Amino acid sequence: MRSRLATMEYDELPDGSSEPGTIEWVDYRKVEELPLFPVIGSAVNALSAPDTPAGNPYLPPITDANYTWR
């Protein structure tokens, strides 16, 4: 399965050109360790399997108390 997943993406730049970016696929149970926005790591990490229905799609609000803005 992973051998067929994309490993590169091309992000459009303001001047209309694009730059390549590398896609790194990680185990879904390690998502909580990543600085993702919105803050979905704990919700994804709570799933019993990667294809488990997410259930309630609403997450708590993102604030200065629970997210480090970079």
Backbone as a chain_set.jsonl record, in Angstrom:
{"seq": "MRSRLATMEYDELPDGSSEPGTIEWVDYRKVEELPLFPVIGSAVNALSAPDTPAGNPYLPPITDANYTWR", "coords": {"N": [[0.827, -1.192, 0.0], [1.829, 1.336, 0.909], [3.814, 1.737, -0.947], [2.545, 2.773, -3.107], [1.624, 5.254, -2.396], [1.788, 8.838, -2.527], [4.938, 10.549, -2.536], [5.944, 12.99, -2.929], [5.009, 16.435, -3.083], [3.735, 19.366, -4.655], [4.004, 22.624, -3.967], [2.333, 25.623, -4.564], [3.786, 28.739, -5.294], [3.76, 32.308, -4.511], [4.484, 33.655, -6.901], [3.497, 32.069, -8.891], [4.992, 29.913, -9.655], [6.178, 26.644, -8.624], [7.232, 24.644, -5.819], [8.929, 21.669, -4.886], [7.972, 19.406, -2.298], [8.686, 17.086, 0.262], [6.804, 14.287, 1.168], [6.219, 12.743, 4.178], [5.238, 9.772, 5.361], [3.713, 8.667, 8.306], [3.115, 6.502, 11.115], [-0.196, 6.379, 12.271], [-0.529, 6.497, 15.022], [1.484, 8.075, 15.922], [0.922, 10.641, 15.375], [0.123, 12.455, 17.293], [2.451, 13.506, 18.32], [3.295, 15.348, 16.473], [3.561, 18.747, 15.266], [0.81, 19.711, 14.367], [-1.71, 21.603, 12.637], [-5.085, 22.076, 12.208], [-5.219, 21.227, 15.745], [-5.146, 18.066, 15.846], [-3.969, 15.789, 16.697], [-4.331, 14.299, 19.214], [-6.936, 13.338, 18.907], [-6.729, 11.722, 16.615], [-4.829, 9.902, 17.521], [-6.32, 8.562, 19.424], [-7.878, 6.782, 18.035], [-8.758, 3.375, 17.368], [-7.872, 2.023, 15.173], [-6.458, 2.886, 11.953], [-8.536, 3.19, 10.098], [-10.842, 3.523, 11.538], [-14.081, 4.844, 12.181], [-14.388, 8.305, 12.86], [-16.26, 9.346, 14.627], [-17.564, 11.818, 16.767], [-16.933, 14.777, 15.16], [-16.095, 17.185, 16.173], [-13.68, 19.209, 17.723], [-11.933, 20.504, 20.633], [-11.661, 24.117, 21.093], [-8.914, 25.959, 19.619], [-6.41, 27.481, 21.385], [-4.174, 29.878, 22.973], [-3.423, 28.503, 25.196], [-3.411, 25.787, 24.58], [-1.98, 25.399, 22.271], [1.063, 25.948, 20.567], [1.975, 28.684, 18.899], [3.664, 29.202, 15.882]], "CA": [[0.0, 0.0, 0.0], [2.637, 2.548, 1.006], [4.63, 1.939, -2.148], [1.737, 3.494, -4.089], [1.269, 6.573, -1.885], [2.649, 9.928, -2.99], [6.081, 10.886, -1.7], [6.27, 14.385, -3.245], [3.906, 17.348, -3.373], [4.239, 20.596, -5.246], [3.327, 23.774, -3.383], [2.37, 26.803, -5.422], [4.381, 29.938, -4.711], [3.046, 33.528, -4.909], [4.783, 34.065, -8.278], [2.894, 31.123, -9.816], [5.83, 28.731, -9.798], [5.945, 25.69, -7.539], [8.421, 24.019, -5.252], [8.61, 20.326, -4.398], [8.08, 19.111, -0.876], [8.676, 15.649, 0.529], [5.746, 13.795, 2.054], [6.697, 11.673, 5.045], [4.119, 9.039, 5.931], [4.017, 8.169, 9.648], [2.079, 5.707, 11.759], [-1.22, 7.28, 12.816], [-0.4, 6.607, 16.476], [2.536, 9.037, 16.22], [0.453, 11.961, 14.939], [0.012, 13.345, 18.455], [3.762, 14.104, 18.547], [3.588, 16.313, 15.414], [2.96, 20.082, 15.446], [-0.202, 19.871, 13.317], [-2.754, 22.605, 12.795], [-5.562, 22.197, 13.581], [-4.676, 20.289, 16.728], [-5.924, 16.83, 15.697], [-3.145, 14.655, 17.115], [-4.901, 13.451, 20.264], [-8.133, 12.683, 18.367], [-6.269, 10.654, 15.719], [-4.146, 8.918, 18.352], [-7.324, 7.818, 20.187], [-8.535, 5.79, 17.188], [-8.256, 2.015, 17.581], [-7.256, 1.622, 13.906], [-6.459, 4.064, 11.071], [-9.78, 3.318, 9.342], [-11.958, 3.616, 12.473], [-14.854, 6.083, 12.044], [-13.952, 9.31, 13.832], [-17.289, 9.694, 15.613], [-17.809, 13.253, 16.881], [-15.846, 15.469, 14.457], [-15.766, 18.47, 16.792], [-12.554, 19.226, 18.638], [-11.946, 21.707, 21.459], [-11.092, 25.289, 20.418], [-7.463, 26.143, 19.674], [-6.108, 28.719, 22.111], [-2.782, 30.0, 23.393], [-3.175, 27.556, 26.282], [-3.232, 24.411, 24.125], [-1.239, 25.344, 21.004], [2.191, 26.856, 20.466], [1.937, 29.311, 17.584], [5.03, 29.35, 15.351]], "C": [[0.87, 1.254, 0.0], [3.485, 2.784, -0.227], [3.863, 2.705, -3.22], [1.351, 4.892, -3.634], [2.262, 7.616, -2.384], [3.785, 10.18, -2.006], [6.533, 12.323, -1.935], [4.967, 15.159, -3.431], [4.514, 18.626, -3.919], [3.391, 21.759, -4.749], [3.47, 24.97, -4.302], [2.906, 27.999, -4.657], [3.638, 31.179, -5.209], [3.305, 33.955, -6.36], [4.224, 33.102, -9.324], [3.734, 29.885, -10.066], [5.51, 27.764, -8.654], [7.273, 25.145, -7.046], [8.031, 22.642, -4.726], [8.786, 20.221, -2.893], [7.978, 17.608, -0.688], [7.558, 15.31, 1.499], [6.327, 12.646, 2.865], [5.486, 11.016, 5.704], [4.541, 8.465, 7.273], [2.846, 7.341, 10.157], [1.077, 6.654, 12.421], [-1.114, 7.457, 14.317], [0.7, 7.575, 16.887], [2.14, 10.463, 15.857], [0.4, 12.949, 16.1], [1.332, 14.073, 18.735], [4.083, 15.217, 17.543], [2.918, 17.66, 15.669], [1.958, 20.379, 14.329], [-1.186, 20.976, 13.659], [-3.836, 22.277, 11.785], [-5.015, 21.07, 14.465], [-5.518, 19.006, 16.702], [-5.209, 15.612, 16.252], [-3.782, 13.749, 18.137], [-6.144, 12.715, 19.775], [-7.744, 11.518, 17.452], [-5.623, 9.543, 16.538], [-5.13, 8.049, 19.138], [-8.034, 6.758, 19.358], [-7.931, 4.411, 17.422], [-7.569, 1.454, 16.338], [-7.324, 2.814, 12.968], [-7.745, 4.255, 10.275], [-11.016, 3.321, 10.236], [-12.738, 4.901, 12.222], [-14.519, 7.053, 13.182], [-14.994, 9.632, 14.888], [-17.542, 11.188, 15.602], [-16.652, 14.02, 16.226], [-15.405, 16.771, 15.118], [-14.641, 18.321, 17.81], [-12.624, 20.477, 19.494], [-11.316, 22.884, 20.707], [-9.576, 25.351, 20.589], [-7.189, 27.498, 20.302], [-4.61, 28.781, 22.413], [-2.437, 28.98, 24.472], [-2.897, 26.137, 25.776], [-2.496, 24.299, 22.784], [-0.108, 26.367, 21.029], [2.231, 27.402, 19.055], [3.366, 29.548, 17.12], [5.047, 30.357, 14.263]], "O": [[0.668, 2.144, -0.826], [3.839, 3.926, -0.523], [4.472, 3.235, -4.149], [0.795, 5.653, -4.426], [3.429, 7.311, -2.631], [3.613, 10.041, -0.795], [7.406, 12.823, -1.225], [3.959, 14.611, -3.876], [5.681, 18.924, -3.666], [2.207, 21.862, -5.072], [4.564, 25.296, -4.762], [2.525, 28.24, -3.511], [2.951, 31.111, -6.229], [2.431, 34.557, -6.985], [4.45, 33.293, -10.518], [3.243, 28.907, -10.63], [4.657, 28.054, -7.815], [8.287, 25.177, -7.743], [6.94, 22.464, -4.186], [9.647, 20.875, -2.303], [7.249, 16.938, -1.419], [7.39, 15.968, 2.526], [6.862, 11.689, 2.305], [4.794, 11.639, 6.509], [5.6, 7.847, 7.38], [1.721, 7.476, 9.675], [1.474, 7.627, 13.061], [-1.566, 8.474, 14.844], [0.844, 7.874, 18.073], [2.935, 11.389, 16.015], [0.611, 14.146, 15.909], [1.323, 15.151, 19.329], [5.046, 15.957, 17.74], [1.823, 17.708, 16.229], [2.225, 21.2, 13.451], [-1.457, 21.245, 14.829], [-3.539, 22.202, 10.593], [-4.431, 20.101, 13.98], [-6.488, 18.881, 17.45], [-5.774, 14.519, 16.277], [-3.78, 12.531, 17.954], [-6.385, 11.58, 20.186], [-8.357, 10.452, 17.507], [-5.852, 8.364, 16.268], [-4.804, 6.913, 19.483], [-8.729, 5.91, 19.919], [-6.727, 4.291, 17.65], [-6.775, 0.519, 16.435], [-8.171, 3.686, 13.162], [-8.025, 5.364, 9.819], [-12.129, 3.141, 9.743], [-12.128, 5.958, 12.062], [-14.384, 6.642, 14.335], [-14.646, 10.146, 15.951], [-17.717, 11.774, 14.534], [-15.513, 13.924, 16.684], [-14.442, 17.395, 14.672], [-14.657, 17.42, 18.648], [-13.31, 21.429, 19.123], [-10.525, 22.676, 19.786], [-9.029, 24.859, 21.576], [-7.665, 28.528, 19.825], [-3.875, 27.834, 22.134], [-1.268, 28.631, 24.639], [-2.226, 25.362, 26.456], [-2.403, 23.207, 22.224], [-0.296, 27.506, 21.457], [2.494, 26.659, 18.11], [4.191, 30.045, 17.887], [6.102, 30.626, 13.687]]}, "num_chains": 1, "name": "protein.A"}
